[in-house]
Structure formats: structure tokens, C-alpha cells
Amino acid sequence: MKDGVNGVALGVCIFFFLAVTVMGFLAARWRRAENEHSLDEWGLGGRSFGTWVTWFLLGGDLYTAYTFVAVPAVIYAAGAAGFFAVPYTIIVYPLIFTFLPRLWSVSHRHGYVTTSDFVRGRFGSKGLSLAVAVTGILATMPYIALQLVGIQAVLDVMGVGGGENTNWIVKDLPLLIAFGVLAAYTYSSGLRAPALIAFVKDTLIYIVIAVAIIYIPIKLGGFDDIFAKAGQAFSEVNPATGKPRGALAPPEAGQWTYATLALGSALALFMYPHSITATLSSRNREVIRRNTSILPLYSLMLGLLALLGFMAIAAGVKVQNGQLAIPQLFENMFPDWFAGVAFAAIGIGALVPAAIMSIAAANLFTRNIYKDFIKPDATPAQETRVSKIVSLLVKVGALVFVLTMDKTVAINFQLLGGIWILQTFPALVGGLFTRWFHRWALLAGWAVGMVYGTVAAYGVASPTQKHFGGSATEIPGIGEIGYIGLTAFLLNVVVTVVLTFVLKAVKAPEGTDETRPGDYTADAGDPGVEVDLPSATAGTTH
């Protein structure tokens, strides 16, 4: 690490940060609606985004600072096991092609803003809706924290804020400033801000990856040398574990972990509130279908990006905190001015999803806690005001999360959130295709999955952590090591199915379904699509 502050890189990074800040505030004027005081406008961008805006927004939503920092960091630390992120982003798109258009259609017809809105309408259960909302908020908090870790990693490498022994106010001040600016333009512009900034973010990321994948291997002697040096490094024994540091390919003992983590992560990805928020901002059903076809382009980028972990080893990068490996690689290998561009890409890659996530979590609280349980007669203007305030509180919570917990395990923050959010899959995706599941059975299955997943994750230790040291443990009855979230999900499904049979046998009340079969294939402009919007906006339940 270079001594002092890298002034050139910092200057370039500040330039881009100021540029996207201006764009964030100007976004309030972009496609301005006559009535701005509604969640449709502030929280969903007026449901007006076309194919390319949605593509950039979803890309900015899903491929984040986590992508730039944590995935290559896992490969840097442990080898090819970190590539689980590549197959899961390939699996996910055929999966979402089957259900996202249905969710868009029914949400558009009834004015649903969140997944919990749909669950309440489909199963006639505010309790189940509340469970989905609380889970979404809970899972989103560590995901936002992960974005802040990405920003902090960049600041550390540039020498901003001093070292670990520096006064905490001085050390964390740059992160607090970035957080404050993010909070301000999100409050002002809503979803339009990250939608507009996503164009800059994705362009910078593609430029940086294209340059890195060509320029760095040339400087390091080619990929043969990179893989040879990485293989040699992974063969060295880790003193903390007494085992090799990692491997260029997952060993046989790790294949269950790799496969279950990839599959479970794929099932969880579009359960996150921010993924659904970006989806529902689309102007018609066809936009969703097109995006599930072209979003895999980002998976190609992710595969190339993951290789940076091997390059960091070959370049001799030595860091105690693996999250610093890729920013340090950029500083060591790039000219200062282009290192600044790369750091800006990571920083903006954190700001865009953090903004969307905070909006999504705020919408959940407003629609499914505040409106359903605290103030049922809330007006659209009151909903919007509450959502803006809650979006600020969510960011504060994430900031506290990252400033008080161990940053070296940042990826586990997101993986723990994945365990939780996966438990909403049966209610959401199952509900999009069938009304067979009983609402009480879904709630019981969710509770079992949440409890098992949290307790199992708590019991996982690592060389640096006594609890929550990873997301994989022994699968009951099989003996293999697998992803906790997928095991919890299977328990969830078993409980839901068994209890549904029981509850139907005793004729337990099933609640009222306010949707109709035609709602799930309706498109914008179809006859009757707008009929239910006023009642849904008012929060009535049939």
C-alpha cells in the first residue's frame, strides 16, 4: 500500500462522486409527474421505465460493490469456491422468466408496491404479509451494509481517513459524508436517482473490467503465470486451519457446498425487496421479459471480474483484510488517474444499490406495517412522507451495522440475509402459480425456516469468528456440508405442504383471494388493468 493519500486517484474519484451527486438531485426533475406525492412516483419511478432504463437499474441493483469487492476477495482468500456467484447468476434468469412477468401483471392491475402487498391480497393474511415485510427489511440491512464496506475499502486503499488506530470520527468521516449525500438525494428524488446514476455506474464498471482483464494480465506475464502463481499460493498450508489455503478448483469435499450455495443464492436473488422494486418500476410486461433475456450479459462480466482474485495473488498483493485485495490491486497496477476511475466505479457501484435497497425497505415498512397496522387511512402523501423518513433510518441502521461489526467477513452479511429472504419464496412464487397452500401453513413454514437458518448460521465458526462465521454446515440426514439457506428452505416447504394438508382436512379458514386468473397475464393498456388501482392505493382488502 502506498504511503499517504493518493491525491490523483482521490481527485478523480471525487470528480465522479460529485457528478453522480448532481445527477441524483437533478433526477427529481426527470420524468416528473403531476402528482409526486405517491409511492408509485417516489418509490417506483412512476412505473414508467423502459427496457434499457430497467436493464441498467436492475444491473445496478444486482451487480454491486459486493461484486467488485467481496467475490474476488473470496477467490483471493480461498480459490475457486468464490466462483459460486457465476453459476447462480446464470441459473436465476430462466427461473425469473417464469414468474416475474406474472408478478408485474398482478401488481400493475392491483397497484401493489411490494411483495407483501401481493401476499396479503393473494392469501388474505396480514400476518403472512407482515412476516414477508419484516424478513425483507431484515435481509436488506446487511446488504446495504455490504455496499458501505465496499466504499470503505476504496477509501482505505486511497489512504483517506487514516489507519485502524486513527480516531474513529476522522477515520469514518469520508464514509459518513458519502452516506449523507446518498441519503439526501434518495430522499429528494426517490427511485429516479439510482435509475439515472446507474447509467454512469455500469459504464464505468464495463470500462474498468475491460481494461483490467487485458492490461493486468499483460503486466503479469499472461494467464499461465497468473494461474501458476495462484495454484502455488493456494497449496500453502494456512496456519490457522492446518489445511491448504484454497484450490484452483473446488475439491470433492466442497462440491455440495458449492452447488447448494449456487442454487440457494439463485432462488433467493429475486426475493430481495430491491430486485422487486426495480422490476415493478417497468412500464409493461414485455420490458420484464426482455430484461430476463439480456441481463445474463452481466454474468459474463462477473466471470471476468472474479478472475481479479487470482490476479491479486499473482501480483503479490498482501492484505490482512481480503476486502482490500482488489482495490489494492488496482492501485498497484493502474496509473493513478485510472485507479481513480476504478475506485469511482466501486464507490458508485455501492451508492446505486444502497439507494434502491433503502427505498425498497422503506416501501415495505410503509405499506405493510405503517398502513396495515398503524394508520390504515393514511393518504398517498402521508405514505410517501413516511417512506422517505424510513429510507433514512434504514441507511442509518446499515451504517451502524458496518461500523460496529467485523468488516473482514462482509460477504457473510449478505449470505445471512440470503438465508432469511429465501424463506419468503414459497409464499411469493408459490402464490403466483397456485392458491393451494394454506396461509397458516405458509406462516408456519416461514417460521421454521427462519429459526433453523438463524440458529444454524449462529453455530458456524471460522478462524476469525466464533459465530456467524459462514453460511454452510452439515445437512441433517445427509452428512454433507451444504448451504444453510437451502436446507432451511426445504424444511420450510415440507412444513408448509404437510400443514396445508392438515389445515385443509380440518377446513381451517383460508382467507379471501382478491386476485383473478386474468390478473397474472394482464399488460399495460389491457381492458380493466387500471380498474382496481384506486382501491389498492387506498389499501382496501376485498
C-alpha positions as a printed NumPy array, in Angstrom:
array([[  0.   ,   0.   ,   0.   ],
       [  1.356,   3.404,  -0.936],
       [  2.182,   5.806,   1.858],
       [ -0.161,   8.745,   2.419],
       [ -3.104,   9.803,   0.333],
       [ -3.179,   9.015,  -3.397],
       [ -4.1  ,  12.549,  -4.442],
       [ -4.623,  11.879,  -8.152],
       [ -6.848,   8.849,  -7.592],
       [ -8.744,  10.697,  -4.884],
       [ -9.275,  13.704,  -7.155],
       [-10.662,  11.548,  -9.995],
       [-12.883,   9.669,  -7.546],
       [-14.234,  12.908,  -6.063],
       [-14.978,  14.234,  -9.569],
       [-17.191,  11.251, -10.388],
       [-18.778,  11.327,  -6.94 ],
       [-19.741,  14.978,  -7.395],
       [-21.046,  14.237, -10.901],
       [-23.378,  11.472,  -9.725],
       [-24.444,  13.586,  -6.74 ],
       [-25.59 ,  16.341,  -9.108],
       [-27.349,  13.717, -11.244],
       [-29.021,  12.324,  -8.135],
       [-30.586,  15.659,  -7.248],
       [-31.463,  16.516, -10.878],
       [-33.231,  13.155, -11.196],
       [-36.152,  14.661,  -9.27 ],
       [-36.931,  16.63 , -12.466],
       [-36.557,  13.609, -14.768],
       [-39.959,  12.401, -15.997],
       [-41.602,  14.467, -13.263],
       [-45.224,  13.511, -12.693],
       [-48.131,  15.823, -11.971],
       [-48.655,  14.159,  -8.584],
       [-45.296,  13.352,  -6.975],
       [-46.744,  12.506,  -3.559],
       [-47.322,   8.785,  -4.001],
       [-45.248,   5.645,  -3.643],
       [-45.847,   4.879,  -7.305],
       [-43.874,   8.013,  -8.157],
       [-41.262,   8.243,  -5.376],
       [-40.745,   4.524,  -4.772],
       [-41.333,   3.061,  -8.26 ],
       [-40.374,   5.918, -10.588],
       [-43.952,   6.228, -11.82 ],
       [-43.849,   2.622, -13.127],
       [-42.597,   4.173, -16.358],
       [-39.13 ,   2.751, -17.113],
       [-38.475,   1.107, -20.47 ],
       [-36.16 ,  -1.755, -21.435],
       [-32.795,  -0.012, -21.216],
       [-33.503,   2.034, -18.115],
       [-34.76 ,  -1.116, -16.401],
       [-31.713,  -3.071, -17.587],
       [-29.306,  -0.515, -16.136],
       [-31.403,  -0.212, -12.98 ],
       [-31.548,  -3.979, -12.397],
       [-27.871,  -4.298, -13.277],
       [-27.034,  -1.534, -10.831],
       [-29.278,  -3.27 ,  -8.341],
       [-27.836,  -6.773,  -8.598],
       [-24.173,  -6.212,  -9.537],
       [-22.892,  -4.057,  -6.747],
       [-19.83 ,  -3.138,  -4.705],
       [-20.255,  -6.679,  -3.359],
       [-19.49 ,  -7.886,  -6.88 ],
       [-16.382,  -5.755,  -7.193],
       [-15.   ,  -6.325,  -3.699],
       [-16.334,  -9.442,  -1.988],
       [-16.484, -12.035,  -4.807],
       [-12.85 , -11.564,  -5.927],
       [-11.924, -11.305,  -2.226],
       [-13.28 , -14.822,  -1.611],
       [-11.306, -16.115,  -4.598],
       [ -8.214, -14.282,  -3.336],
       [ -8.633, -15.921,   0.074],
       [ -9.897, -19.421,  -0.773],
       [ -9.783, -20.031,  -4.516],
       [-12.411, -21.2  ,  -6.952],
       [-15.092, -21.696,  -4.298],
       [-15.801, -17.993,  -4.771],
       [-16.984, -18.659,  -8.323],
       [-20.338, -19.856,  -6.93 ],
       [-21.619, -16.378,  -7.818],
       [-21.193, -17.079, -11.54 ],
       [-23.42 , -20.187, -11.909],
       [-26.104, -18.767,  -9.636],
       [-26.48 , -15.677, -11.825],
       [-26.832, -17.997, -14.816],
       [-29.455, -20.181, -13.126],
       [-31.517, -17.249, -11.921],
       [-32.605, -15.744, -15.251],
       [-34.537, -18.724, -16.701],
       [-36.087, -19.029, -13.237],
       [-37.315, -15.447, -13.038],
       [-38.553, -15.564, -16.638],
       [-41.272, -17.914, -15.369],
       [-42.614, -15.751, -12.541],
       [-41.533, -12.094, -12.756],
       [-43.91 , -11.219, -15.626],
       [-46.771, -12.708, -13.597],
       [-45.793, -10.655, -10.559],
       [-45.561,  -7.482, -12.656],
       [-49.009,  -8.084, -14.167],
       [-50.887,  -8.732, -10.931],
       [-49.051,  -5.878,  -9.191],
       [-49.861,  -3.465, -12.003],
       [-53.528,  -4.415, -12.011],
       [-53.955,  -4.058,  -8.244],
       [-51.447,  -1.296,  -7.551],
       [-49.171,  -3.487,  -5.434],
       [-45.921,  -1.759,  -4.483],
       [-44.258,  -4.605,  -2.547],
       [-44.21 ,  -8.387,  -2.456],
       [-46.057,  -8.195,   0.862],
       [-48.888,  -6.321,  -0.864],
       [-49.252,  -9.28 ,  -3.215],
       [-49.06 , -11.884,  -0.44 ],
       [-51.748, -10.049,   1.562],
       [-54.016,  -9.799,  -1.477],
       [-53.448, -13.367,  -2.62 ],
       [-53.873, -15.128,   0.726],
       [-55.97 , -12.593,   2.643],
       [-53.483, -12.641,   5.512],
       [-51.965,  -9.557,   7.096],
       [-49.923, -11.817,   9.399],
       [-48.222, -13.558,   6.475],
       [-47.773, -10.199,   4.748],
       [-46.116,  -8.827,   7.897],
       [-43.752, -11.808,   8.049],
       [-42.663, -11.225,   4.451],
       [-42.198,  -7.485,   5.085],
       [-40.138,  -7.952,   8.253],
       [-37.982, -10.566,   6.524],
       [-37.385,  -8.234,   3.588],
       [-36.303,  -5.376,   5.829],
       [-34.14 ,  -7.679,   7.954],
       [-32.383,  -9.171,   4.916],
       [-31.841,  -5.801,   3.263],
       [-29.986,  -4.202,   6.175],
       [-26.801,  -6.324,   5.889],
       [-26.948,  -5.991,   2.082],
       [-26.81 ,  -2.196,   2.373],
       [-24.019,  -2.586,   4.928],
       [-22.069,  -4.604,   2.378],
       [-22.209,  -1.673,  -0.037],
       [-20.801,   0.633,   2.64 ],
       [-17.983,  -1.861,   3.217],
       [-17.128,  -1.512,  -0.483],
       [-16.897,   2.261,  -0.189],
       [-14.782,   1.969,   2.949],
       [-12.387,  -0.462,   1.253],
       [-11.762,   2.066,  -1.525],
       [-11.225,   4.882,   0.977],
       [ -8.766,   2.764,   2.979],
       [ -6.663,   1.958,  -0.082],
       [ -6.571,   5.616,  -1.162],
       [ -5.27 ,   6.491,   2.308],
       [ -8.284,   8.569,   3.252],
       [ -9.242,   8.606,   6.927],
       [ -6.017,   7.185,   8.351],
       [ -5.282,   3.71 ,   9.683],
       [ -7.031,   1.408,  12.099],
       [ -5.617,   3.286,  15.115],
       [ -6.902,   6.657,  13.935],
       [ -9.668,   8.395,  15.882],
       [-12.934,   6.798,  14.715],
       [-14.506,  10.15 ,  13.831],
       [-11.653,  11.024,  11.472],
       [-11.407,   7.5  ,  10.093],
       [-15.102,   7.144,   9.286],
       [-15.793,  10.755,   8.285],
       [-15.481,  10.143,   4.483],
       [-17.927,   7.242,   4.746],
       [-20.314,   9.387,   6.78 ],
       [-20.144,  12.131,   4.122],
       [-20.867,   9.643,   1.32 ],
       [-23.735,   8.226,   3.359],
       [-25.15 ,  11.708,   3.985],
       [-25.117,  12.639,   0.301],
       [-26.717,   9.298,  -0.643],
       [-29.441,   9.849,   1.939],
       [-30.114,  13.381,   0.704],
       [-30.608,  12.647,  -2.993],
       [-32.546,   9.446,  -2.314],
       [-34.909,  11.414,  -0.076],
       [-35.296,  14.078,  -2.758],
       [-35.549,  12.024,  -5.948],
       [-36.632,   8.53 ,  -4.923],
       [-36.046,   5.686,  -7.392],
       [-35.338,   8.082, -10.247],
       [-31.952,   8.95 ,  -8.687],
       [-30.401,   5.448,  -8.785],
       [-32.061,   4.795, -12.164],
       [-30.251,   7.78 , -13.676],
       [-26.939,   7.187, -11.888],
       [-26.956,   3.516, -12.917],
       [-26.017,   4.583, -16.466],
       [-22.759,   6.084, -15.169],
       [-22.115,   3.229, -12.761],
       [-22.487,   0.448, -15.325],
       [-20.481,   2.302, -17.975],
       [-17.581,   2.785, -15.55 ],
       [-17.704,  -0.854, -14.447],
       [-17.602,  -2.179, -18.005],
       [-14.686,   0.109, -18.871],
       [-12.71 ,  -0.873, -15.77 ],
       [-13.271,  -4.614, -16.248],
       [-12.412,  -4.462, -19.961],
       [ -9.158,  -2.665, -19.189],
       [ -8.317,  -4.825, -16.165],
       [ -8.837,  -8.15 , -17.929],
       [ -6.462,  -7.115, -20.727],
       [ -3.983,  -4.716, -19.105],
       [ -3.24 ,  -6.539, -15.824],
       [ -2.521,  -9.999, -17.362],
       [ -0.127,  -8.347, -19.831],
       [  1.778,  -6.766, -16.942],
       [  1.787, -10.067, -15.012],
       [  3.055, -12.233, -17.883],
       [ -0.219, -13.762, -19.049],
       [ -2.835, -16.061, -17.587],
       [ -0.478, -19.058, -17.481],
       [  1.718, -17.275, -14.965],
       [ -1.294, -15.948, -13.054],
       [ -2.81 , -19.409, -12.543],
       [  0.582, -20.967, -11.772],
       [  1.302, -18.419,  -9.027],
       [ -2.233, -18.7  ,  -7.668],
       [ -2.021, -22.513,  -7.561],
       [  1.274, -22.324,  -5.711],
       [ -0.17 , -19.852,  -3.185],
       [ -3.269, -21.973,  -2.577],
       [ -1.144, -25.083,  -1.914],
       [  0.478, -23.399,   1.096],
       [ -0.875, -24.516,   4.474],
       [ -2.932, -21.98 ,   6.415],
       [ -1.522, -21.938,   9.994],
       [ -4.955, -21.075,  11.423],
       [ -6.661, -24.162,   9.965],
       [ -3.801, -26.562,   9.26 ],
       [ -5.181, -27.034,   5.733],
       [ -4.212, -25.647,   2.306],
       [ -5.291, -22.055,   1.804],
       [ -7.569, -22.959,  -1.109],
       [ -7.69 , -24.546,  -4.557],
       [ -7.992, -23.576,  -8.215],
       [-10.989, -25.935,  -8.432],
       [-13.399, -26.89 ,  -5.636],
       [-12.262, -30.186,  -4.02 ],
       [-14.669, -33.118,  -3.884],
       [-15.456, -32.366,  -0.245],
       [-16.584, -28.868,  -1.183],
       [-18.791, -29.711,  -4.144],
       [-22.014, -29.97 ,  -2.136],
       [-21.278, -26.6  ,  -0.583],
       [-20.562, -25.062,  -3.971],
       [-23.68 , -26.483,  -5.638],
       [-26.123, -25.763,  -2.804],
       [-24.767, -22.251,  -2.328],
       [-25.189, -21.51 ,  -6.04 ],
       [-28.728, -22.949,  -6.191],
       [-29.877, -21.361,  -2.93 ],
       [-28.474, -17.978,  -3.913],
       [-30.244, -18.186,  -7.282],
       [-33.578, -18.884,  -5.58 ],
       [-33.022, -16.003,  -3.158],
       [-31.796, -13.265,  -5.503],
       [-35.16 , -12.005,  -6.748],
       [-36.82 , -12.418,  -3.385],
       [-34.96 ,  -9.321,  -2.198],
       [-37.171,  -6.218,  -1.997],
       [-34.813,  -4.123,  -4.121],
       [-34.963,  -6.624,  -7.   ],
       [-38.758,  -6.482,  -6.964],
       [-38.796,  -2.681,  -6.664],
       [-36.691,  -2.352,  -9.813],
       [-38.901,  -4.902, -11.571],
       [-42.185,  -3.175, -10.707],
       [-40.828,   0.162, -11.981],
       [-41.06 ,  -1.199, -15.546],
       [-43.761,   0.233, -17.783],
       [-45.061,  -3.052, -19.212],
       [-44.815,  -6.821, -19.057],
       [-42.649,  -7.105, -22.165],
       [-39.914,  -4.991, -20.553],
       [-39.558,  -7.677, -17.867],
       [-39.376, -10.489, -20.406],
       [-36.72 ,  -8.67 , -22.451],
       [-34.631,  -7.974, -19.365],
       [-34.565, -11.599, -18.264],
       [-33.097, -12.296, -21.714],
       [-30.372,  -9.625, -21.75 ],
       [-29.378,  -9.442, -18.076],
       [-27.105, -12.527, -18.465],
       [-24.643, -10.146, -20.155],
       [-23.779,  -9.095, -16.627],
       [-22.897, -12.701, -15.763],
       [-20.192, -12.617, -18.441],
       [-18.809,  -9.531, -16.738],
       [-18.98 , -11.26 , -13.351],
       [-16.948, -14.226, -14.556],
       [-14.198, -11.921, -15.78 ],
       [-14.342,  -9.864, -12.621],
       [-13.907, -12.948, -10.425],
       [-10.553, -13.619, -12.117],
       [ -9.208, -10.487, -10.435],
       [ -8.863, -12.543,  -7.245],
       [ -6.249, -14.733,  -8.951],
       [ -4.564, -11.657, -10.4  ],
       [ -4.235, -10.114,  -6.937],
       [ -2.342, -13.211,  -5.761],
       [ -0.088, -13.225,  -8.821],
       [  0.618,  -9.514,  -8.352],
       [  1.828, -10.154,  -4.8  ],
       [ -0.947,  -8.2  ,  -3.09 ],
       [ -0.688,  -8.743,   0.671],
       [ -3.583,  -7.517,   2.822],
       [ -4.927,  -8.646,   6.18 ],
       [ -8.471,  -7.745,   5.138],
       [ -9.433,  -9.611,   1.97 ],
       [-11.946,  -6.868,   1.1  ],
       [ -8.966,  -4.624,   0.29 ],
       [ -7.375,  -7.039,  -2.2  ],
       [ -8.973,  -5.757,  -5.399],
       [ -8.795,  -2.023,  -4.596],
       [ -5.132,  -2.586,  -3.681],
       [ -4.572,  -4.474,  -6.955],
       [ -5.975,  -1.522,  -8.879],
       [ -3.748,   0.946,  -7.041],
       [ -0.649,  -1.21 ,  -7.599],
       [ -1.234,  -1.984, -11.273],
       [ -3.016,   1.035, -12.777],
       [ -1.76 ,   4.573, -13.313],
       [ -3.077,   6.803, -10.536],
       [ -5.658,   8.502, -12.748],
       [ -7.189,   5.205, -13.911],
       [ -7.051,   3.792, -10.385],
       [ -9.28 ,   6.753,  -9.523],
       [-11.718,   5.695, -12.252],
       [-11.747,   2.14 , -10.882],
       [-12.309,   3.377,  -7.328],
       [-15.141,   5.578,  -8.561],
       [-16.729,   2.554, -10.26 ],
       [-16.664,   0.643,  -6.96 ],
       [-17.957,   3.614,  -4.966],
       [-20.806,   4.378,  -7.353],
       [-21.428,   0.63 ,  -7.587],
       [-22.224,   0.85 ,  -3.877],
       [-24.322,   4.015,  -3.945],
       [-26.79 ,   2.854,  -6.613],
       [-27.915,  -0.417,  -4.972],
       [-27.795,   1.126,  -1.49 ],
       [-30.286,   3.76 ,  -2.662],
       [-32.62 ,   1.169,  -4.223],
       [-32.392,  -1.101,  -1.192],
       [-33.263,   1.667,   1.243],
       [-36.247,   2.681,  -0.902],
       [-37.454,  -0.934,  -1.107],
       [-37.168,  -1.467,   2.642],
       [-38.959,   1.826,   3.295],
       [-41.808,   0.84 ,   0.958],
       [-42.23 ,  -2.427,   2.859],
       [-42.45 ,  -0.641,   6.182],
       [-44.843,   1.997,   4.88 ],
       [-47.277,  -0.252,   3.01 ],
       [-47.193,  -3.388,   5.149],
       [-46.508,  -2.164,   8.677],
       [-47.455,   1.515,   8.914],
       [-50.521,   1.383,   6.655],
       [-51.722,  -2.116,   7.557],
       [-51.276,  -1.881,  11.328],
       [-50.677,   1.718,  12.429],
       [-52.617,   4.095,  10.162],
       [-54.938,   2.267,   7.753],
       [-56.415,   5.556,   6.467],
       [-53.03 ,   7.036,   5.509],
       [-53.186,   9.18 ,   2.367],
       [-50.759,   8.68 ,  -0.539],
       [-48.913,  11.843,   0.552],
       [-48.555,  10.51 ,   4.1  ],
       [-47.318,   7.167,   2.768],
       [-44.673,   8.926,   0.702],
       [-43.525,  11.072,   3.608],
       [-43.214,   8.082,   5.947],
       [-41.351,   6.094,   3.297],
       [-38.848,   8.913,   2.808],
       [-38.17 ,   9.095,   6.545],
       [-37.834,   5.334,   6.906],
       [-35.406,   5.202,   3.969],
       [-33.136,   7.488,   6.005],
       [-33.484,   5.322,   9.126],
       [-32.659,   2.177,   7.149],
       [-29.414,   3.763,   5.942],
       [-28.53 ,   4.792,   9.487],
       [-29.133,   1.23 ,  10.666],
       [-26.9  ,  -0.163,   7.908],
       [-24.214,   2.384,   8.782],
       [-24.267,   1.333,  12.44 ],
       [-24.164,  -2.29 ,  11.276],
       [-20.964,  -1.784,   9.284],
       [-19.21 ,   0.489,  11.782],
       [-19.696,  -1.884,  14.718],
       [-19.136,  -5.332,  13.145],
       [-16.118,  -7.15 ,  11.699],
       [-15.643,  -5.954,   8.127],
       [-13.409,  -8.882,   7.121],
       [-16.489, -11.111,   6.835],
       [-18.6  ,  -8.712,   4.804],
       [-19.768, -11.388,   2.378],
       [-21.333, -13.303,   5.287],
       [-23.588, -10.291,   5.966],
       [-25.204, -10.804,   2.593],
       [-25.226, -14.595,   2.836],
       [-27.041, -14.413,   6.178],
       [-29.61 , -12.125,   4.55 ],
       [-29.955, -14.703,   1.789],
       [-30.846, -17.392,   4.339],
       [-33.656, -15.201,   5.635],
       [-35.056, -13.876,   2.37 ],
       [-35.167, -17.361,   0.815],
       [-37.867, -18.283,   3.329],
       [-40.325, -15.965,   1.546],
       [-40.056, -17.986,  -1.701],
       [-42.989, -20.375,  -1.053],
       [-45.426, -17.536,  -0.282],
       [-44.356, -15.312,  -3.177],
       [-43.506, -17.655,  -6.044],
       [-45.886, -20.367,  -4.904],
       [-48.662, -17.799,  -4.641],
       [-48.059, -16.624,  -8.203],
       [-48.965, -20.05 ,  -9.568],
       [-51.356, -21.635,  -7.071],
       [-53.714, -20.827,  -4.211],
       [-53.375, -24.382,  -2.826],
       [-51.009, -23.512,   0.03 ],
       [-52.804, -22.518,   3.24 ],
       [-51.862, -19.127,   4.659],
       [-51.252, -20.516,   8.164],
       [-49.097, -23.321,   6.75 ],
       [-47.016, -20.781,   4.824],
       [-46.541, -18.758,   8.008],
       [-45.505, -21.834,   9.993],
       [-43.091, -22.938,   7.26 ],
       [-41.573, -19.459,   7.161],
       [-41.085, -19.508,  10.963],
       [-39.398, -22.931,  10.901],
       [-37.064, -21.868,   8.088],
       [-36.153, -18.604,   9.803],
       [-35.426, -20.231,  13.17 ],
       [-33.433, -23.131,  11.743],
       [-31.455, -20.907,   9.38 ],
       [-30.554, -18.353,  12.035],
       [-29.609, -20.944,  14.701],
       [-27.56 , -22.98 ,  12.219],
       [-25.706, -19.89 ,  10.972],
       [-25.052, -18.801,  14.56 ],
       [-23.315, -22.116,  15.202],
       [-20.852, -21.78 ,  12.315],
       [-17.37 , -20.746,  13.46 ],
       [-14.361, -19.58 ,  11.454],
       [-10.736, -18.756,  12.326],
       [-11.784, -15.144,  12.911],
       [-15.338, -15.559,  14.236],
       [-16.966, -17.691,  16.915],
       [-20.463, -17.235,  15.468],
       [-21.871, -16.438,  12.001],
       [-18.519, -17.466,  10.528],
       [-20.047, -18.784,   7.305],
       [-23.241, -19.928,   5.629],
       [-22.609, -23.682,   5.247],
       [-22.905, -26.512,   7.739],
       [-23.735, -30.216,   7.775],
       [-27.057, -31.051,   6.127],
       [-29.198, -33.117,   8.561],
       [-29.661, -36.702,   7.38 ],
       [-27.123, -36.436,   4.551],
       [-23.883, -35.634,   6.307],
       [-22.573, -33.394,   3.532],
       [-21.707, -29.738,   4.081],
       [-24.258, -27.532,   2.326],
       [-25.761, -24.056,   2.219],
       [-27.837, -23.402,   5.331],
       [-30.369, -21.293,   3.429],
       [-31.284, -24.125,   1.052],
       [-31.684, -26.609,   3.919],
       [-33.895, -24.121,   5.775],
       [-35.91 , -23.599,   2.578],
       [-36.517, -27.335,   2.164],
       [-37.674, -27.59 ,   5.781],
       [-39.935, -24.601,   5.105],
       [-41.507, -26.327,   2.083],
       [-42.014, -29.645,   3.916],
       [-43.727, -27.944,   6.859],
       [-45.882, -25.853,   4.502],
       [-47.041, -28.841,   2.45 ],
       [-47.774, -31.096,   5.452],
       [-49.647, -28.402,   7.368],
       [-51.608, -27.435,   4.27 ],
       [-52.95 , -30.991,   4.031],
       [-53.831, -30.91 ,   7.734],
       [-55.466, -27.476,   7.704],
       [-57.493, -28.275,   4.593],
       [-58.639, -31.532,   6.208],
       [-59.97 , -29.655,   9.243],
       [-61.417, -26.94 ,   6.977],
       [-59.479, -24.071,   8.539],
       [-60.47 , -20.667,   7.051],
       [-58.299, -19.864,   4.054],
       [-58.802, -16.115,   3.663],
       [-60.026, -14.203,   0.629],
       [-58.121, -14.063,  -2.652],
       [-58.612, -10.627,  -4.218],
       [-56.854, -11.616,  -7.459],
       [-58.305, -13.282, -10.549],
       [-56.661, -15.61 , -13.1  ],
       [-56.587, -12.908, -15.772],
       [-54.592, -10.592, -13.486],
       [-51.454, -12.702, -13.905],
       [-51.171, -12.216, -17.658],
       [-52.518,  -8.65 , -17.959],
       [-50.386,  -5.976, -19.601],
       [-50.419,  -2.191, -19.536],
       [-53.304,  -0.929, -21.646],
       [-55.318,  -4.139, -21.429],
       [-59.018,  -3.592, -20.687],
       [-59.596,  -3.421, -16.955],
       [-55.91 ,  -3.149, -15.982],
       [-56.41 ,   0.135, -14.18 ],
       [-59.784,  -0.728, -12.634],
       [-58.509,  -1.764,  -9.205],
       [-55.786,   0.862,  -8.801],
       [-57.763,   3.379,  -6.723],
       [-58.913,   0.794,  -4.166],
       [-55.458,  -0.781,  -3.981],
       [-53.841,   2.584,  -3.484],
       [-56.244,   3.284,  -0.668],
       [-55.193,  -0.003,   0.944],
       [-58.567,  -1.73 ,   0.941],
       [-58.688,  -5.512,   1.045],
       [-61.554,  -7.449,  -0.51 ]])
